[in-house]
Amino acid sequence: AMLVRRAKAFKIQHPSVDKARQTLYDFLESRIDPETKAMLEEAWQKVDEQLLRAAVERCDQYGYQTQLANECRMLLKRVIRINEESVKAYDTLETEHMRACLGAADAITMTTDYIEHFRWLFSQPKENSSKNNFVLPLDATIPLELFASKFKSKTLFSKPINKCTHSKNANGSKPRKNSLVKNS
């Protein structure tokens, strides 16, 4: 393992180094327990943040440095970044930001409520959208004042914006900030 690390550090390319590297990878892959390997494979397939986080934490706990574990670590970082940017894009409703989030999520076959909402927005007929902004569904759970500054007439849905409107949950309470309302 030490020789493989040194060869990597000095960028040495030789068939004997490649063979040693492959032998090391095979040994590390055989060392991982089947349950952890199954967790990693499931997380990789589903591209879900919680599954990835649990699988990566388990690998870190046992010190697994397999290729699949490293790929899951990188995928987790990417999923976290896409989720963070999706929240920002949902708050601002900037077209290019939403398209970037949608493209990044599609590249790794990831889906979340935000990504599905962006997909829904882009699937609407053109008369429902302007060049840079989208009209939200009437049951949007974000304060409408956030979007009033984007419109010159300070109106949305042909009604003046006087106060913050929220939809209600089934129990009558306000929804969490940035929660998405599923359309039936």
Backbone as a chain_set.jsonl record, in Angstrom:
{"seq": "AMLVRRAKAFKIQHPSVDKARQTLYDFLESRIDPETKAMLEEAWQKVDEQLLRAAVERCDQYGYQTQLANECRMLLKRVIRINEESVKAYDTLETEHMRACLGAADAITMTTDYIEHFRWLFSQPKENSSKNNFVLPLDATIPLELFASKFKSKTLFSKPINKCTHSKNANGSKPRKNSLVKNS", "coords": {"N": [[0.832, -1.182, 0.0], [1.96, 1.198, 0.778], [3.912, 1.533, -1.197], [2.315, 1.807, -3.464], [1.019, 4.212, -2.854], [3.251, 5.928, -2.885], [4.042, 5.677, -5.536], [1.854, 6.829, -6.744], [2.045, 9.43, -5.719], [4.387, 10.321, -6.941], [3.632, 10.108, -9.51], [4.146, 7.815, -11.083], [4.092, 5.709, -13.821], [3.768, 2.469, -14.647], [3.659, -0.938, -15.701], [4.013, -2.799, -13.565], [3.402, -1.227, -11.336], [0.743, -0.65, -11.852], [-0.305, -3.231, -11.647], [0.214, -3.782, -8.94], [-1.361, -1.797, -7.793], [-3.925, -2.651, -8.612], [-4.04, -5.111, -7.281], [-4.016, -4.206, -4.633], [-6.466, -2.743, -4.62], [-8.249, -4.861, -5.081], [-7.843, -6.326, -2.729], [-8.758, -4.465, -0.807], [-11.435, -4.224, -1.597], [-12.338, -6.804, -1.06], [-12.279, -6.822, 1.651], [-14.403, -5.358, 2.689], [-17.495, -5.547, 4.415], [-20.427, -7.508, 3.577], [-22.928, -6.295, 4.17], [-22.414, -3.536, 4.392], [-21.455, -3.078, 1.834], [-23.765, -3.617, 0.374], [-25.35, -1.519, 1.332], [-23.926, 0.665, 0.27], [-24.188, 0.173, -2.494], [-26.983, 0.342, -2.814], [-27.43, 3.009, -2.039], [-25.962, 4.301, -4.02], [-27.414, 3.571, -6.287], [-29.988, 4.696, -5.786], [-29.492, 7.389, -5.356], [-29.879, 9.052, -3.062], [-29.829, 11.389, -0.464], [-29.911, 10.818, 2.361], [-29.515, 8.011, 2.435], [-27.011, 7.845, 1.188], [-25.489, 9.339, 2.998], [-25.669, 7.747, 5.334], [-24.425, 5.376, 4.44], [-21.845, 6.295, 3.788], [-20.991, 7.268, 6.274], [-20.889, 4.858, 7.676], [-18.84, 3.574, 6.258], [-16.738, 5.301, 6.868], [-16.63, 4.869, 9.594], [-15.653, 2.243, 9.747], [-13.368, 2.505, 8.294], [-13.221, 2.003, 5.534], [-11.904, 2.235, 2.314], [-12.699, 1.81, -0.327], [-13.23, 1.701, -3.91], [-15.946, 2.026, -4.582], [-16.905, 3.133, -2.179], [-15.504, 5.564, -2.127], [-16.526, 6.736, -4.456], [-19.175, 7.021, -3.667], [-18.825, 8.865, -1.624], [-18.024, 11.129, -3.099], [-20.338, 11.433, -4.654], [-22.2, 11.993, -2.656], [-21.319, 14.539, -1.792], [-21.893, 15.965, -4.101], [-24.689, 15.653, -4.291], [-25.499, 16.961, -1.949], [-24.694, 19.563, -2.587], [-26.328, 20.086, -4.836], [-28.84, 19.945, -3.614], [-28.658, 22.141, -1.835], [-28.377, 24.259, -3.678], [-30.775, 23.982, -5.042], [-32.672, 24.762, -3.155], [-31.989, 27.472, -2.95], [-32.505, 28.262, -5.596], [-35.226, 27.784, -5.711], [-36.124, 29.667, -3.913], [-35.473, 32.09, -5.229], [-36.393, 31.769, -7.82], [-35.047, 32.056, -10.265], [-34.557, 31.576, -13.636], [-32.265, 30.473, -15.008], [-30.778, 29.47, -12.871], [-32.52, 27.546, -11.851], [-32.612, 25.859, -14.105], [-29.938, 25.019, -14.167], [-29.768, 23.564, -11.761], [-31.643, 21.573, -12.318], [-30.443, 20.357, -14.547], [-28.035, 19.411, -13.389], [-29.069, 17.618, -11.526], [-30.389, 15.825, -13.217], [-28.19, 14.758, -14.521], [-27.14, 12.965, -12.703], [-29.233, 11.352, -12.215], [-30.959, 12.154, -10.119], [-33.656, 12.92, -7.943], [-35.821, 15.172, -6.334], [-38.252, 16.884, -4.285], [-38.0, 19.599, -4.925], [-36.635, 19.498, -7.392], [-38.515, 18.131, -8.942], [-40.528, 20.032, -8.846], [-39.316, 22.132, -10.288], [-39.119, 20.846, -12.748], [-41.825, 20.605, -13.311], [-42.489, 23.334, -13.511], [-41.047, 24.07, -15.829], [-42.377, 22.579, -17.675], [-44.739, 23.816, -18.145], [-47.056, 25.639, -20.246], [-45.933, 28.298, -22.439], [-47.348, 30.734, -22.066], [-47.77, 30.892, -19.373], [-45.456, 31.708, -18.254], [-42.858, 34.156, -17.897], [-39.99, 35.74, -19.432], [-37.801, 35.501, -17.569], [-38.927, 34.739, -15.16], [-41.229, 32.742, -13.289], [-44.693, 32.019, -12.967], [-46.107, 31.211, -9.954], [-47.908, 28.366, -8.654], [-51.252, 28.787, -7.366], [-51.424, 27.81, -4.801], [-48.981, 28.185, -3.601], [-46.398, 28.03, -1.162], [-44.666, 29.958, -0.335], [-43.811, 33.221, 0.865], [-45.518, 35.742, -0.859], [-44.548, 38.313, -1.115], [-41.855, 38.116, -1.541], [-41.585, 37.827, -4.228], [-42.733, 40.032, -5.346], [-41.08, 42.2, -5.902], [-39.965, 41.546, -8.294], [-41.758, 42.132, -10.22], [-43.0, 44.817, -12.053], [-45.503, 46.027, -11.706], [-46.218, 45.332, -9.194], [-48.019, 43.313, -8.744], [-49.437, 40.071, -8.65], [-50.749, 37.254, -10.084], [-52.848, 38.76, -11.025], [-53.821, 40.192, -8.867], [-53.448, 42.649, -6.318], [-50.624, 42.639, -4.109], [-50.946, 42.436, -0.792], [-50.476, 41.255, 1.663], [-48.631, 38.618, 3.267], [-49.241, 35.42, 2.088], [-50.076, 32.162, 2.944], [-50.405, 28.674, 2.374], [-52.366, 26.277, 4.143], [-51.578, 23.529, 6.278], [-52.885, 20.16, 6.609], [-53.638, 19.978, 9.269], [-54.194, 22.583, 9.869], [-52.129, 24.275, 10.548], [-49.375, 26.542, 9.772], [-47.279, 25.801, 6.961], [-43.871, 24.502, 6.885], [-41.114, 26.707, 6.254], [-40.289, 27.135, 2.885], [-41.422, 24.711, 2.14], [-42.796, 22.375, -0.132], [-45.82, 22.262, -1.892], [-47.683, 19.58, -2.821], [-49.182, 18.982, -5.876], [-52.312, 17.663, -6.676]], "CA": [[0.0, 0.0, 0.0], [2.847, 2.348, 0.85], [4.543, 1.697, -2.505], [1.292, 2.318, -4.379], [0.86, 5.64, -2.529], [4.438, 6.663, -3.355], [3.99, 5.71, -7.001], [0.831, 7.82, -7.084], [2.576, 10.754, -5.378], [5.393, 10.689, -7.934], [2.992, 9.91, -10.816], [4.897, 6.781, -11.798], [3.258, 4.825, -14.632], [4.49, 1.266, -15.055], [2.762, -2.098, -15.548], [4.133, -3.404, -12.237], [2.683, -0.352, -10.411], [-0.677, -0.889, -12.13], [-0.652, -4.55, -11.096], [0.206, -3.621, -7.482], [-2.542, -0.989, -7.471], [-5.106, -3.51, -8.777], [-4.009, -6.082, -6.183], [-4.431, -3.475, -3.441], [-7.903, -2.48, -4.729], [-8.959, -6.133, -4.887], [-7.78, -6.646, -1.305], [-9.647, -3.555, -0.086], [-12.814, -4.579, -1.945], [-12.699, -8.064, -0.402], [-12.31, -6.569, 3.089], [-15.65, -4.716, 3.066], [-18.523, -6.534, 4.764], [-21.524, -7.523, 2.595], [-24.007, -5.363, 4.527], [-21.97, -2.194, 4.022], [-21.396, -3.04, 0.375], [-25.161, -3.504, -0.08], [-25.77, -0.137, 1.627], [-23.288, 1.539, -0.712], [-24.785, -0.049, -3.811], [-28.343, 0.88, -2.785], [-27.316, 4.467, -2.013], [-25.482, 4.702, -5.334], [-28.518, 3.39, -7.235], [-31.125, 5.573, -5.492], [-29.006, 8.765, -5.299], [-30.634, 9.666, -1.97], [-28.872, 11.984, 0.466], [-29.857, 10.108, 3.642], [-28.88, 6.706, 2.225], [-25.587, 8.08, 0.939], [-24.865, 9.786, 4.244], [-25.555, 6.584, 6.229], [-23.428, 4.449, 3.902], [-20.522, 6.914, 3.91], [-20.645, 7.269, 7.703], [-20.503, 3.485, 8.039], [-17.505, 3.337, 5.68], [-15.79, 6.071, 7.669], [-16.537, 4.212, 10.9], [-14.813, 1.057, 9.627], [-12.157, 2.839, 7.558], [-13.218, 1.448, 4.182], [-11.465, 3.15, 1.272], [-12.898, 1.133, -1.603], [-13.597, 2.575, -5.01], [-17.367, 2.335, -4.44], [-17.059, 4.049, -1.043], [-15.01, 6.875, -2.555], [-17.494, 7.284, -5.406], [-20.339, 7.437, -2.884], [-18.435, 10.107, -0.938], [-18.093, 12.214, -4.079], [-21.739, 11.604, -5.018], [-22.855, 12.653, -1.532], [-20.977, 15.962, -1.872], [-22.627, 16.536, -5.239], [-26.109, 15.682, -3.924], [-25.656, 18.041, -0.964], [-24.586, 20.834, -3.309], [-27.537, 20.252, -5.653], [-29.939, 20.252, -2.695], [-28.482, 23.524, -1.379], [-28.661, 25.166, -4.786], [-32.202, 23.869, -5.359], [-33.386, 25.613, -2.203], [-31.739, 28.852, -3.365], [-33.205, 28.49, -6.856], [-36.655, 27.831, -5.396], [-36.385, 30.953, -3.261], [-35.352, 33.205, -6.17], [-37.063, 31.408, -9.078], [-34.283, 32.483, -11.428], [-34.664, 30.529, -14.643], [-30.986, 29.804, -15.26], [-30.416, 28.745, -11.655], [-33.357, 26.344, -11.818], [-32.156, 24.971, -15.18], [-28.663, 24.427, -13.752], [-30.079, 22.544, -10.756], [-32.321, 20.485, -13.007], [-29.436, 19.664, -15.353], [-27.12, 18.687, -12.497], [-29.811, 16.492, -10.952], [-30.615, 14.86, -14.288], [-26.916, 14.108, -14.845], [-26.901, 11.857, -11.771], [-30.56, 10.742, -12.02], [-31.426, 12.509, -8.778], [-34.939, 13.597, -7.926], [-36.31, 15.653, -5.048], [-39.452, 17.692, -4.472], [-37.611, 20.821, -5.62], [-36.324, 19.167, -8.785], [-39.795, 17.837, -9.589], [-41.232, 21.309, -8.995], [-38.681, 22.819, -11.413], [-39.526, 20.118, -13.95], [-43.207, 20.988, -13.547], [-42.497, 24.712, -13.992], [-40.563, 24.126, -17.204], [-43.306, 21.879, -18.552], [-45.928, 24.649, -18.325], [-47.083, 26.385, -21.51], [-45.203, 29.566, -22.388], [-48.134, 31.866, -21.598], [-47.72, 30.922, -17.918], [-44.143, 32.131, -17.773], [-42.202, 35.257, -18.582], [-38.643, 35.371, -19.859], [-36.909, 35.124, -16.476], [-39.649, 34.402, -13.948], [-42.362, 31.854, -13.458], [-45.848, 32.236, -12.108], [-46.253, 30.099, -9.03], [-49.273, 27.909, -8.475], [-51.958, 29.58, -6.372], [-51.241, 27.265, -3.458], [-47.561, 28.288, -3.256], [-46.216, 28.181, 0.276], [-43.65, 30.952, -0.053], [-44.418, 34.55, 0.936], [-45.594, 36.359, -2.178], [-43.78, 39.543, -1.126], [-40.523, 37.827, -2.057], [-41.597, 37.892, -5.675], [-43.334, 41.277, -5.801], [-40.047, 43.09, -6.422], [-39.613, 41.122, -9.638], [-42.809, 42.583, -11.119], [-43.107, 46.268, -12.003], [-46.819, 46.472, -11.246], [-46.396, 44.846, -7.825], [-49.173, 42.414, -8.678], [-49.182, 38.688, -8.995], [-52.033, 36.583, -10.304], [-53.811, 39.835, -11.28], [-54.309, 40.743, -7.611], [-52.365, 43.336, -5.607], [-50.069, 41.913, -2.984], [-51.104, 43.217, 0.424], [-49.91, 40.563, 2.816], [-48.045, 37.312, 3.025], [-50.252, 34.366, 2.121], [-49.55, 30.803, 3.059], [-51.419, 27.634, 2.403], [-52.421, 25.616, 5.446], [-51.452, 22.075, 6.313], [-54.129, 19.469, 6.926], [-54.01, 20.247, 10.655], [-54.496, 23.999, 10.008], [-50.949, 25.068, 10.892], [-48.6, 27.01, 8.633], [-46.24, 24.848, 6.56], [-42.494, 24.917, 7.092], [-40.585, 27.594, 5.229], [-39.793, 26.488, 1.674], [-41.993, 23.402, 1.861], [-43.472, 22.317, -1.399], [-47.172, 21.724, -1.835], [-47.876, 18.633, -3.888], [-50.424, 19.137, -6.63], [-52.973, 16.361, -6.869]], "C": [[0.884, 1.257, 0.0], [3.507, 2.602, -0.511], [3.554, 2.242, -3.533], [1.072, 3.804, -4.138], [2.038, 6.459, -3.04], [4.447, 6.765, -4.872], [2.96, 6.734, -7.465], [1.354, 9.237, -6.834], [3.576, 11.234, -6.429], [4.901, 10.483, -9.366], [3.777, 8.926, -11.687], [3.907, 5.868, -12.515], [4.116, 3.658, -15.108], [3.551, 0.084, -14.866], [2.841, -2.756, -14.167], [3.401, -2.564, -11.185], [1.184, -0.546, -10.591], [-1.144, -2.223, -11.544], [-0.722, -4.477, -9.569], [-1.021, -2.837, -7.036], [-3.812, -1.849, -7.56], [-5.171, -4.557, -7.665], [-4.473, -5.431, -4.883], [-5.933, -3.2, -3.469], [-8.722, -3.744, -4.51], [-8.98, -6.533, -3.414], [-8.743, -5.768, -0.509], [-11.115, -3.871, -0.363], [-13.248, -5.857, -1.226], [-12.852, -7.885, 1.111], [-13.653, -6.008, 3.557], [-16.725, -5.775, 3.344], [-19.698, -6.415, 3.797], [-22.642, -6.522, 2.896], [-23.649, -3.924, 4.124], [-21.915, -2.051, 2.509], [-22.801, -2.898, -0.196], [-25.704, -2.103, 0.171], [-25.206, 0.833, 0.593], [-23.935, 1.404, -2.084], [-26.202, 0.513, -3.879], [-28.315, 2.413, -2.823], [-26.884, 4.995, -3.378], [-26.613, 4.632, -6.364], [-29.62, 4.427, -7.044], [-30.769, 7.053, -5.47], [-29.839, 9.559, -4.277], [-29.653, 10.147, -0.909], [-28.776, 11.203, 1.772], [-29.193, 8.736, 3.503], [-27.382, 6.86, 1.996], [-24.862, 8.462, 2.219], [-24.651, 8.602, 5.2], [-24.468, 5.622, 5.75], [-22.013, 5.006, 4.055], [-20.075, 6.955, 5.369], [-20.212, 5.882, 8.159], [-19.114, 3.155, 7.49], [-16.433, 4.084, 6.464], [-15.566, 5.419, 9.028], [-15.588, 3.017, 10.848], [-13.536, 1.302, 8.826], [-12.082, 2.247, 6.167], [-12.849, 2.528, 3.179], [-11.605, 2.501, -0.099], [-13.288, 2.148, -2.667], [-15.073, 2.978, -4.902], [-17.609, 3.31, -3.29], [-16.607, 5.453, -1.418], [-15.958, 7.534, -3.552], [-18.755, 7.754, -4.687], [-20.041, 8.715, -2.107], [-18.543, 11.302, -1.891], [-19.541, 12.489, -4.49], [-22.498, 12.318, -3.91], [-22.572, 14.159, -1.557], [-21.762, 16.645, -2.985], [-24.112, 16.669, -4.923], [-26.372, 16.815, -2.928], [-25.625, 19.393, -1.663], [-25.833, 21.102, -4.149], [-28.724, 20.599, -4.769], [-29.854, 21.692, -2.192], [-28.854, 24.517, -2.473], [-30.134, 25.119, -5.189], [-33.035, 24.731, -4.429], [-33.217, 27.081, -2.595], [-32.511, 29.183, -4.643], [-34.708, 28.581, -6.629], [-37.015, 29.159, -4.745], [-36.379, 32.114, -4.252], [-36.138, 33.003, -7.458], [-36.366, 31.994, -10.313], [-34.196, 31.317, -12.408], [-33.363, 29.763, -14.824], [-30.533, 28.978, -14.059], [-31.224, 27.446, -11.561], [-32.927, 25.36, -12.898], [-30.841, 24.277, -14.803], [-28.888, 23.321, -12.727], [-30.716, 21.324, -11.406], [-31.34, 19.674, -13.846], [-28.478, 18.842, -14.51], [-27.806, 17.465, -11.894], [-30.059, 15.415, -12.006], [-29.343, 14.093, -14.635], [-26.631, 12.925, -13.931], [-28.201, 11.129, -11.432], [-31.093, 10.94, -10.61], [-32.783, 13.179, -8.898], [-35.305, 13.96, -6.492], [-37.595, 16.423, -5.325], [-39.123, 18.974, -5.235], [-37.369, 20.555, -7.103], [-37.607, 18.865, -9.543], [-40.608, 19.114, -9.797], [-40.642, 22.104, -10.164], [-39.097, 22.166, -12.727], [-40.957, 20.505, -14.326], [-43.28, 22.415, -14.098], [-42.076, 24.811, -15.455], [-41.491, 23.411, -18.174], [-44.569, 22.689, -18.831], [-45.877, 25.361, -19.663], [-46.441, 27.766, -21.349], [-46.033, 30.723, -21.873], [-48.161, 31.955, -20.082], [-46.392, 31.419, -17.385], [-43.652, 33.334, -18.559], [-40.788, 34.822, -18.924], [-37.787, 34.845, -18.714], [-37.626, 34.657, -15.22], [-40.836, 33.515, -14.264], [-43.475, 32.258, -12.528], [-45.991, 30.997, -11.242], [-47.687, 29.615, -9.01], [-49.928, 28.687, -7.345], [-51.769, 29.073, -4.954], [-49.774, 27.284, -3.03], [-47.414, 28.598, -1.776], [-45.145, 29.198, 0.635], [-44.33, 32.316, 0.037], [-44.389, 35.225, -0.424], [-44.816, 37.667, -2.249], [-42.381, 39.329, -1.683], [-40.473, 38.029, -3.561], [-42.153, 39.202, -6.203], [-42.298, 42.202, -6.416], [-39.667, 42.732, -7.852], [-40.624, 41.601, -10.666], [-42.999, 44.083, -10.951], [-44.428, 46.726, -11.406], [-47.118, 46.05, -9.813], [-47.663, 44.008, -7.688], [-48.729, 41.034, -9.101], [-50.527, 38.006, -9.081], [-53.16, 37.603, -10.466], [-54.437, 40.388, -10.016], [-53.167, 41.488, -6.937], [-51.897, 42.517, -4.409], [-50.138, 42.811, -1.76], [-50.431, 42.559, 1.613], [-49.356, 39.224, 2.384], [-49.145, 36.261, 3.104], [-49.564, 33.022, 2.15], [-50.704, 29.837, 2.901], [-51.359, 26.983, 3.777], [-52.196, 24.124, 5.283], [-52.795, 21.476, 6.674], [-54.587, 19.759, 8.352], [-54.262, 21.734, 10.913], [-53.31, 24.867, 10.352], [-50.245, 25.535, 9.62], [-47.572, 25.949, 8.259], [-44.86, 25.389, 6.89], [-42.079, 25.843, 5.97], [-40.006, 26.751, 4.1], [-40.363, 25.102, 1.434], [-42.757, 23.469, 0.566], [-44.848, 21.71, -1.218], [-47.344, 20.818, -3.043], [-49.203, 18.917, -4.564], [-51.024, 17.776, -6.87], [-53.435, 16.199, -8.298]], "O": [[0.594, 2.239, -0.683], [3.646, 3.752, -0.929], [3.926, 3.053, -4.381], [0.951, 4.577, -5.088], [1.852, 7.556, -3.568], [4.811, 7.799, -5.433], [3.169, 7.425, -8.462], [1.13, 10.137, -7.643], [3.607, 12.417, -6.767], [5.658, 10.661, -10.32], [4.032, 9.178, -12.864], [2.996, 5.32, -11.895], [5.065, 3.837, -15.871], [2.723, 0.101, -13.955], [1.824, -3.225, -13.655], [2.838, -3.118, -10.241], [0.437, -0.602, -9.614], [-2.249, -2.323, -11.011], [-1.629, -5.054, -8.968], [-1.645, -3.166, -6.027], [-4.672, -1.78, -6.682], [-6.255, -4.854, -7.162], [-5.231, -6.03, -4.121], [-6.612, -3.395, -2.461], [-9.756, -3.717, -3.843], [-9.992, -7.014, -2.906], [-9.462, -6.26, 0.361], [-11.946, -3.792, 0.541], [-14.406, -5.976, -0.825], [-13.484, -8.708, 1.773], [-14.003, -6.172, 4.726], [-16.852, -6.76, 2.615], [-19.943, -5.337, 3.255], [-23.237, -5.964, 1.975], [-24.482, -3.195, 3.584], [-22.291, -1.011, 1.966], [-23.01, -2.142, -1.145], [-26.427, -1.554, -0.66], [-25.914, 1.712, 0.101], [-24.197, 2.402, -2.756], [-26.584, 1.1, -4.891], [-29.085, 3.034, -3.555], [-27.387, 6.02, -3.838], [-26.754, 5.52, -7.205], [-30.133, 4.976, -8.019], [-31.662, 7.895, -5.558], [-30.42, 10.595, -4.598], [-28.755, 9.41, -0.503], [-27.671, 10.945, 2.249], [-28.398, 8.342, 4.357], [-26.581, 6.101, 2.541], [-23.765, 7.976, 2.495], [-23.585, 8.469, 5.801], [-23.685, 5.113, 6.552], [-21.09, 4.274, 4.412], [-18.907, 6.704, 5.666], [-19.272, 5.75, 8.943], [-18.306, 2.53, 8.176], [-15.345, 3.556, 6.696], [-14.45, 5.416, 9.55], [-14.813, 2.793, 11.777], [-12.708, 0.401, 8.694], [-10.985, 2.009, 5.661], [-13.423, 3.616, 3.196], [-10.716, 2.632, -0.941], [-13.626, 3.294, -2.368], [-15.411, 4.144, -5.108], [-18.431, 4.218, -3.414], [-17.264, 6.43, -1.059], [-16.171, 8.745, -3.503], [-19.338, 8.772, -5.059], [-20.922, 9.56, -1.949], [-19.084, 12.348, -1.533], [-19.93, 13.645, -4.656], [-23.351, 13.16, -4.19], [-23.484, 14.963, -1.363], [-22.235, 17.769, -2.824], [-24.728, 17.684, -5.25], [-27.357, 17.543, -3.057], [-26.438, 20.268, -1.366], [-26.338, 22.224, -4.168], [-29.533, 21.454, -5.128], [-30.868, 22.387, -2.13], [-29.56, 25.495, -2.224], [-30.68, 26.128, -5.635], [-33.999, 25.363, -4.862], [-34.182, 27.845, -2.577], [-33.101, 30.258, -4.757], [-35.388, 29.37, -7.284], [-38.087, 29.711, -4.997], [-37.193, 33.029, -4.13], [-36.508, 33.976, -8.115], [-37.021, 32.376, -11.283], [-33.806, 30.209, -12.039], [-33.36, 28.533, -14.796], [-29.964, 27.899, -14.226], [-30.685, 26.389, -11.235], [-32.879, 24.155, -12.649], [-30.654, 23.094, -15.086], [-28.27, 22.26, -12.812], [-30.373, 20.186, -11.087], [-31.398, 18.444, -13.857], [-28.144, 17.712, -14.865], [-27.196, 16.403, -11.768], [-29.95, 14.224, -11.714], [-29.402, 12.918, -14.999], [-25.953, 11.981, -14.336], [-28.254, 10.373, -10.461], [-31.612, 10.011, -9.99], [-33.032, 13.922, -9.847], [-35.125, 13.169, -5.566], [-37.98, 16.592, -6.482], [-39.892, 19.389, -6.102], [-37.842, 21.3, -7.961], [-37.765, 19.304, -10.682], [-41.295, 19.258, -10.808], [-41.389, 22.69, -10.947], [-39.393, 22.855, -13.703], [-41.269, 20.707, -15.5], [-44.034, 22.684, -15.034], [-42.682, 25.551, -16.23], [-41.395, 23.622, -19.383], [-45.384, 22.294, -19.663], [-44.795, 25.659, -20.17], [-46.415, 28.326, -20.253], [-45.467, 31.641, -21.279], [-48.539, 32.995, -19.543], [-46.223, 31.538, -16.172], [-43.986, 33.509, -19.731], [-40.428, 33.662, -18.728], [-37.107, 33.831, -18.878], [-36.964, 34.209, -14.284], [-41.375, 33.541, -15.371], [-43.237, 32.774, -11.436], [-45.995, 29.872, -11.742], [-48.598, 30.383, -9.319], [-49.239, 29.193, -6.459], [-51.937, 29.832, -3.999], [-49.366, 26.485, -2.187], [-48.213, 29.341, -1.206], [-44.752, 29.29, 1.798], [-45.327, 32.548, -0.646], [-43.343, 35.272, -1.072], [-44.453, 38.097, -3.344], [-41.783, 40.253, -2.234], [-39.423, 38.367, -4.108], [-42.055, 39.464, -7.402], [-42.609, 42.923, -7.364], [-39.091, 43.564, -8.553], [-40.378, 41.491, -11.867], [-43.142, 44.569, -9.829], [-44.465, 47.715, -10.673], [-48.176, 46.385, -9.281], [-48.3, 44.0, -6.635], [-47.751, 40.875, -9.831], [-51.365, 38.188, -8.197], [-54.299, 37.335, -10.085], [-55.5, 41.005, -10.087], [-52.028, 41.021, -6.971], [-52.677, 41.799, -3.783], [-49.459, 43.837, -1.7], [-49.877, 43.242, 2.474], [-49.593, 38.764, 1.266], [-49.897, 36.219, 4.078], [-48.579, 32.795, 1.447], [-51.843, 30.147, 3.252], [-50.37, 27.144, 4.492], [-52.577, 23.532, 4.273], [-53.735, 22.197, 7.006], [-55.788, 19.784, 8.622], [-54.517, 22.119, 12.054], [-53.453, 26.086, 10.444], [-50.48, 25.003, 8.536], [-47.044, 25.266, 9.137], [-44.694, 26.583, 7.142], [-42.62, 25.779, 4.866], [-39.311, 25.765, 4.346], [-39.838, 24.372, 0.594], [-43.304, 24.513, 0.211], [-45.015, 20.748, -0.468], [-47.165, 21.261, -4.177], [-50.228, 19.074, -3.9], [-50.317, 16.835, -7.229], [-54.011, 15.169, -8.647]]}, "num_chains": 1, "name": "protein.A"}
